[in-house]
Amino acid sequence: MAVLFAALLWMLKTSAYRYRWLFGGTVGLFLLVLGSMVTQIQWNQVNCEWVPEKKMYQGVVLEPPVAKEKTMVCKVKTEHKQILLYVYRDSLSQALQSGEHILFYSEIHPPHNAGNPYEFDYASYLLRKQISGTAYVYAGYWHIMDRPRVLSVKQQALACRDKIVGYYRKWGFKGEEFAVLSALTVGYKEELSDELRESYSVAGISHVLALSGLHVGILWFLLGCVLRPFCRNQTMRILRWIVVTLLLWSFAFVAGLMPSVVRAVIMCMLVELRALGRRRGQPLDILAIAAFSMLLYSPFYLFDVSFQLSFMAVLAISVCYTELHRLWFIRNRVLRYVWGIAVVSVAAQLGTAPLVMYYFSGFSLYFLLANLLVAPLIPIIIYLALLAFVFAPVAGLHHYILFVLEEVIKCLNWGTWTISRLPSAFIDSLYLSSLEVCLFYGLFILGLYYWANRCRRALIRVFAGINVILALLFYIHLPHTTTPSIVFYNLYNCAAVHFIEADNSSYLYSNRKDSTYVYMENIGETYWRREKMPTPRLLLSDYEDKRVWSHEGIVHWKGMNICMVTDGYWHNKSATNLLNIDYMYLCKGYKGKIAPLQKLFRIKKIVLDASLSDYKSKAYKEECKTLGLDYIDISEKGSFRILL
């Protein structure tokens, strides 16, 4: 970096204009090295090897704990690292607050995944959120230390947000109205039910439940209208910029300094700053500066789904809005407003559709109708919420504002629910790979290129690019043969082995028998449907056909024997000839040792299920080492696949 920086200074003084490409390349290389260095520094701060045993830790609670069914989830900083601490839920843990110092006795584990095919990468998600580990602590193994609470800026912001949420509860909001109001105004989404989230997602307007540029823009528009008189001279414009900046950052503070809100506030600040010199800021330049600032602060934002969707939506609107809006000139002010909303919605969908299909495997067909509903209601809700705080001392007027606010939220929820129940409202099972996402954005760029250069030569280049992209898509979707394989899944309280044939037909053996498909629901949604795999045939205790047979936990398939041991069936049994077992699958319920099984089977490899307790798993590992047996621990390795 020092060498590149010195080279840049030298070129600024000595290089001629014809060598401008050299200066630009050096700047690009400098920024690449800078980004790599910042990323490595932050990764070293997050990545950590914890002691593989229980010990005493001191920590401070960073954020208000979140209540789950059996635990309170706390974000705790200990040994200069952030972890998720799952505290057994009781009256004491429910009283935990951010900023409190605690002492706890537990074992901290690095974030890890179950490893099932196409499963959400939860470990990487935590690491990118600066979480270095997870731990579970039981009641009686932790207590609050007698130290004063010292709140950071972030903690003070979250405490302020909780106070506002408390006011909503005090004013009588509850249920779905309370959940939507809290999400729309301060980004508090803990009360949103799964059904409500699904309705907004199917309708194509789930983005309104996450604070972003839309909400900041609504507030910015209000401030612009109120402060319009402050544009007469330079001094008043400076005062206007200071007031707008303070109020927008106050809103970001109340919203808990969420990254999406911070990004939007930075963009608004830059636009207002350019307005001081009576210069109109270029949207792409402002967007690039905002992205650069945020990524310089935390490079892991680049992998955040909301960051990607937010910036792609703003980028598409910035590039496409003007040209799309010119397609239809409307004199009527109301119709022009509706047309503007439609253009913004279409442009945002063009920019985010590939990412939405990649991350959520679906697409909403009625997004335009839903956005036409949302566009007028969201500003009304935000402005009424502001008025509710302003006129809180005036009881009669305040009560009337709250009544109108609740009715508007009910209207929004009803409209969203109605649109989400329309026929074919959501197309699911749209599975895109990362390469396909890039190809779709390539088509988008080709369209923009032709729109900007409408000539025969541009048309020829666009058609050539489209042909290349279509050829690649055709190659990706060519039928391919499936390699026969055995998959050991990593599921909670469900041991399952999947036998996959070359023609994509398959068999499933599990210790859960008839309830197996309930435990395998997520696997079916993410893996079987994505691979266009028919529902596997469930192998019961005694099953036999031309390809496979099973009996008392032993499955024979393609010359291999897999034995699943879930109880004491093989206890005190003997055999004249030992049966070859390729994989001995030990699961919860078997209380014996491995040595007695060797009197019945010639075992090649032991598989330890994730359902085994830590004590049993360690005991089996020690016994495997003593007996000279190779083993695989699914709780550590995760789900794994054996190709035949």
N, C-alpha and C positions, 0 to 999 in steps of 0.2 A: 504493500500500500504506500509506503514511503517513497519507493522508487517511482511508482506510477504518479504519485502526487507531484514529485519533483519534475517528472517529464511533462506533466500538464502545465506547470508554471513556465517551464522553458518554452513549450510550444506556443503559449499565449503571447510571449514576447518576440519570438523569432520566426515562427512558421508563417509561410505565405498562405493566401486564401486557397490556392490549388491543393494544399495538403490538409484541407479541412476534414477529409475522411479519416486521416490519421488521428487528428484530435478527437473526433467523434468515437473512433474505435477505442482509443485510450480511456475516454470517459466511461464507455460501456464496460471495459475490462476492470476499471477501478471500482465501479458500482458492483460488479459481479463479485470481486474479491471482498469488498465491504460487506455485502450480504452474506457471503459464506462465513466470514469471520463472526459476524453478529449471531448467525444461526448456530455456529459451533459453540460460542460462549453460552448461549441460552441452553443448548442441549446439554452441555457439561453441568449447568446449574440444576437441570431436571433429572438427568440420568443418575442413578444411584444403586449401589449394591447394599442391601440391608442385611443385617445379621440374621441368619436363619434360625433364630430362637427367640423366645419371649424375654423381654427385658423392660426396664423402667424408662419411660420417656417423659420429657416435659414439653409442653406445647401451648400455643395460643390459638384460640378459635378465631378464624379470619372472617367468616360470614355467618349470618344467622342460620342455625341448624334447620334442616329440612326433615319433616316427620314422614316416615315410611310406616309400613304395616307393623313391623316388629322393632325397628331401630330408628334412631335419630342420626342422620347423616351430617357430619360436621367436617368442614374444611379446616384443617389444623396445620399450623406451621411448627415443625419440630426439627431440630438439628439443621436449620437453614434450608429445609425442604418442605414442600407442601404435600400433605397426604389427605385421603378421605378416611375419616374415622367413623366406623359404624358402632354407635353406642346403644346398648340394650335399652329399649324404650321403657321408661318408668317416670314417676313424678319428678325425680331429680334431674334426669337427662332432658326432660321437656322444658326445664327452666334454664337451660344453658343459653348464654348470650354471646354474641361476637365480642371479642376483646378480652374474654376471660382466660386466665391461665389455668391449665389443667395438668394433672399428673396421672399417667395411665400405664398399665402393665399389659403388654400385648406383643405379638409378633407382626412386623410390618412386611408385607409381600409386595414385590414390584408388580405393576399392572400387567396382567396377562389375559389372553383370550381363551375361550373354549376351543377355538380352532376349527369349528364346524364349517363346511364349505359355504362360501359367500356370506358368512356371518359378519355382522358389524364389527369393525376393528376397534373394540372398546379400549384396548391398551394404548394404541396410538392416539386415540381421542383424548385420553386422560393425560398422556405425556405432552400433547400439544396444548392442553389447558394448564400446564405447569404442575401437574399432579405426579409425584414421584412414587407413590405407593398407596396401598390400602391396608386397613387393619380393622379387626373386630374386637371390641372389648366388652366383657360381661359386667353386669351390675356388681359393685363391690370392688372392682379392680381399677377404679379411677375415682378421683375427687378433684374439686375445684380448689386451687391454691389461693392462699390469702395474699393476693397482690392486687394493686389498683388496676382497673381497666383503662388501657391506653388505646384509643381508637385511631387507626390510620385514616387517611382521606377517603379511601375506598369504603372502609367500614362505616365512617360517618355518613357517606352517601347512601349506603344500604339501610342504615338506621333511619335516615330521613325518609327513604322510600317506605319503610315499614310504618312510620308514623302516618303517612298519607293513606296507606292501605287501612290503617286503624280508623282513620276518619271515615272512610267509606263504610266500614262495618258499623261505626257509631251512627251514621246517617240512615241505617236501615237497609243497605244493599245486601243481598244474599243470593246464593245460587248462581245461575248462569249470568245474571245481570252483574253481580259483583265480580265474577271471574273475568268477564269481558271488559268491564270498566277498568279494573286493575291492570289488565294486560295492555289496553289501548293507551292509557295515560302514563303509567310509570313502569311498565314492563314486568309486572309481577304476574307470573304465569302458573304459580303453584296450584291455584284453585281451578284451573281449566280441566274439565273432565275429558276422558278419552272420546266420548261421543261428541262433545262440542268441538274438540280438535279435528275429529274426522269430518264433521259437517263443513267446517271452514276449509279443510284440505280438499275435499271432493268438489266444493264449489269453486276452488281455485283462488281463494282469497286468504289463505293461511298467513300470508305475509303481513296482514294488518294486525295480527295478534302479537307480532314481534316488533318492538320499537325500531324504527329505521328512518330513512330519509323522508318517507311519507309524512310521518308525524312531526318531525322537525320542520319540514317544509310548510306544513299547515300553521305551525306556530310562527314561523318566519314570515309567512304571508300576513298574518294578523299584525305582527310588529311593524311590517312595512306599511300597512294601511294606517296604523296609529301614528307612526313617526314620519309620515309623508311630508308634513310641514318642515321637517329638519333637513331640507335639501337646498336651502336658499343660498348658502355660502359655504366656504370651506370649513369654517369653524363649526357650524351646525352639522355638517356632514361627519366631521370627526366625532362630535358628541353623539351623533346617531350611531356611528359604528361602535363606540364604546358601550352604549346602552344595549344595542342588539347583541353584541358579543357577551356581555355580562348576563343577560337574560337567557340566551341560548345555553351558555355553560351552566347556568343555574338549573335549567331543565335537564341537562345531561347529568348534573350532580344528583338531582332528585330521582332520576331514572337509574341510579346506581352505576353511572359511568360505563354503560354498556358500549362495546366496541362499535356497533352499528350506529349508535347515537353520536358517539365521538366523531366518527367518520363524517356524518352528515353535518355536524356543527363546524368541523374544520372546513368543509366545502363552503358553507354559508359565510364563514369568516373571510375566506379568500375572495368570494364574490363581492362582499361588502367592501373589502379592502381595495379591490380594483375599482369599485365605484367611487372611492375617495378621489381618485385621479380622473374621474369621468371617463374611464376606459372600461369597455365591456370585456370581461374575462372569457377566454375560450373554455368551453365546458371540458374538453378533453385535457387541457393543461391543468385545470383545477382538479379534475378527477385523478390525474397522475400524481399531483403533489400530495393529495390526501392519501392515496394508496401508498406512496413512498414513505410518508411520515409514519403511517401506522405500521408498515412492514419494518421500518427501521427500529421502531419501538419493540415490536414483537414479530419476528419473521413467521412464527407459527400461525399467524392470522391467515396466511396464504392458503392453509389447508382447512380453514373453517368454512363450513357450508354456507352459513349466512353471509360471510364476507364475500365469497365467490358469487352468490346469487345477487347480492346487493350491488356489487360493482358491475356485474354483467348487465343488470337491468338498467342502471344509470348510463352505462356506456352505450347500450342499444338505443335508449331514448335520446341521448345526446346526438347520436349519429343519424338516426332515422326520423326523428319527430318532424323536423322542418319539411323534409321532402314528402313524407306521408301526409302531413297536414295540408300541403298545397294541392293534393290530388282532388280536393273537393272544396271549392270556395262557397261559404255559406254566409248570407247576410244577416239572417236571424240570429240574435245574440244567444238565445237559449239553445237553439240547435247547434250553433257553433261551439258552445260549451260542451254539449254532449259529444260532438264530433272530436273535440280535443281530448276528452276522457277516453274515448274509444281508441284514438291514435296512440295515446300514452300506453294503454293496456296492451295493444297489439305489439308495439315496439318492445315493451318490457318482456312479453312472452316470447318474442323472437330471440331475445338475448338470453333468456333463462331456460327455454324449453329443453334443450339437450341436457343441461345439468339437472333439471327436475326429473327427467326420465332416467338419468343415470343414478341419481341418489334415491329416488322414491318409486321408480319402476312404474310410473303412470303419468297421465296427463288429463287435465280437466277440460271438458269440451265447452262448458258454459262460463268460462272465465270472463268473457266480455260482458255478459249479462250480469254476472255477480259484481264486477267492478263498477258498472253503471249504477248499481244499487248502493255500493259501498261509498263511492266518491262523494255524494252529498251528505251521507250520514256520519262519516268519520269526523269531518270538521265540526259538525254540529255537536257531537259527543264531546270532543276535546274542548270546544269553546264553552259549552254548558258546564263542564267540570271546572274550568277556570272561574266561571261566574259563581259557581257554588262556593268556592273558597273566598271570592271577593265579597259576596253578599251573605256570608255566614252569620254576621251579627244581626241582620234584618230577618227575623224569624219567618214572617209571612212570605216574603219574596223568596227566601231561601227554600222554604218548603215547596213552593210552586216550581222552582228551578229543578229541584230533585225529582219531583213528579214527572216533569217533561223529560228529564234526562233518562229516567228509568223506562219510560214509554218508548223513547227513541232506541234504546238498547234492545228492548224487546222486539221492536220492528226489525232491527238489524239481524237479530238471532232468528226470527221467524223467516225473514227473506232468505237467509243463508240456508236454513234447514229445508225450505221449499225447493230452492235451486239444487241442493245436493241430492234431493229425492227424485229429480226429473229422470226420465229414461236415458240410459247411457251417459249419465253425468260424468263418469270417470272411466277412462280406459286404463286398465291395469295390465300387468304382465308385459310391460314395455321395457325389456332388459337391454341396456346399451353397455358396451364396453368403453373403456377410456379412448381407444382408437376410434370407435364410431362417434363419440362425442366430438373429437377433433375433426373428423370428416364432415360432420354436420355444420360445425362452425366454419369449415372451409367453404361449404356451399353458401353460407351466409356472407362470407367475405367476397366470394365471386359475384354474388348479387349486388353488393355494394360497389364493387369495382365497375361493373357494367353500368350501374346507375350514375356513377360519376363520370364515366367515359363512354358515352353512347355513340360508338362508331363501329364500323365493320370489323376493324382489327381487334377491338375489345371483345366483340361478340364471338369471334373465332377463338380467342384465348379462353373466354368463359366456357364455351362448349368443350374445348379440350380439357379444361380442369374438371368439368362435370363428368366427362367420360372417364377420367382417371379415378375420380371418387366413386362413381357407380361400379367400376370394375373392382375396386378394393372392397366395396360393400358386398358385391356378388361373391367374391372370393371368401370373405369372412363367413357368409351364410351358406356356403356349399355344404351338402350333407357329409358328415364325417363319421367314421366308425368309432364306436366306444370300446376302449380297452377294458376287458374283464377285470374287475377289481373287488376288493373287500374294504369296506369303510367301517372303522370303529368310531362311533359318535361319542362326543363328550356332552352329556345331558345331565341335568339335575335329577337325581333319583330315578333314572331310567337308563339301564344298560341296553345298548342296541348295536347290532352288527348287520350291515347291509351288504348283500351279495349282488353285484351288478353284472349282467350278461352283456355280450357284445352287441346285441340288438336292442339294448336299453331296457329290456325287461329285467326285473330284479326281485329279490326275496329279502325279507326282513325278519330277523330273529331278535326277540326282546324278552326281558324278564317281566314286562308289564302286561303281556298277553293282549287282551281285547282293548285295553286302554292305551295301547302304544301310540295310536295315531293322535291322541290328545297331546301327549308329550312331544310328538314329532311335528306339531303343527307349523312351527317356525321353519323347521328343516324343509317341510313340504313347500312352503311359500317361497323360500329363498333358493333352494337347491334343486328340488325335483321339477318344479315348474320352469325354472330358468333353463334347465337341461332338457326340457320337454320329455321328462321321464314319467311313464305311467305310475300310478300308485303301486308300491311294492306289494307282492303277495306275502301275507303274514304267515310265518312258519309257527305252527303250534307244537305241542309236545311230540306228536307222531305225525309226520308228513313224509310223503315219498312221491316223486315223479321221475321222469327220465334224467333230470338235471341235478336234483338235490334230494337228500333225505335228512330228517332230523328225528332224534329220539333222546329223551331225558337230558336235554341240554347240549347234546352233541349234534353238530351239523356237518354233513359231508357234502362238499361241493368242489368239483373240478380237481379231484384227487387230494383235497386238503380237508383236515379235520379241525374244527374249532369247537371247544367245549366251554360253555358258560356255567360257572358254578355260583349259585345264588342261595344255597341252603345246605343242609347236612345229608343230602341224598346218598352221596358216595362214602359216607362215614361207615367204617367197619365192614366194607366190602372187599372182596379179593377177586383175583383173576389169574387164570392159568397162563394166558398170553397177554402181554402188555399191548395196549392200543396206542398207535402213534397219534399224538396230538400236536398239531403245528402251533396253535395258540390256545393256551389255557387262560380263560378270561375269569378272573376272580372279582366278584362283586359283593356288595353289601348283603349281608345275610349269611354268608359262609363264615363260620367262627373257628374252623379248624386251621391246621397248618398245611404247608405244601408237601412236606415229606410223605405223609400217608397217601397222597394222590399219586406219588411215584410208584406205589405198589400196584396201581391199576393202569397208569398211562406212562408212555415214554414221551415226556414233555420237551418240546424244542424251545418254546418261548412263553414267558408269563406276561399277561396283560393285566395291569391293576386299574380297576375302574375308579372314576372320580368320586363315586359315592362312598368309597371306603373312608373311614376316619383317619386322621393323621397318625394316630397310634398304630392302627392295623397296617396302614401303608408302609410306615417305617419298619415295622416288624417283618412284613413280607419281603421288603428290600434286603434286610439283613439276612433273612433265610435264603433268598436267591443267591446272595454272594457266598454264603456258606456252602450251598449245594452246587454252585457253579452254573447257575441258570441265568440266561439273559432275560431281561425284563423291560417293559415299557410302562411308565406311569402316565396315564391319560391326564391326570390333574396337572402335570408339569408339561408334558408334550402337547397336550390337546388332541383333538380328533386327528386321526391319521388314516391314510389310504394306502393299500397294498396293491400294486399293479401286477397282474399275472401275465 
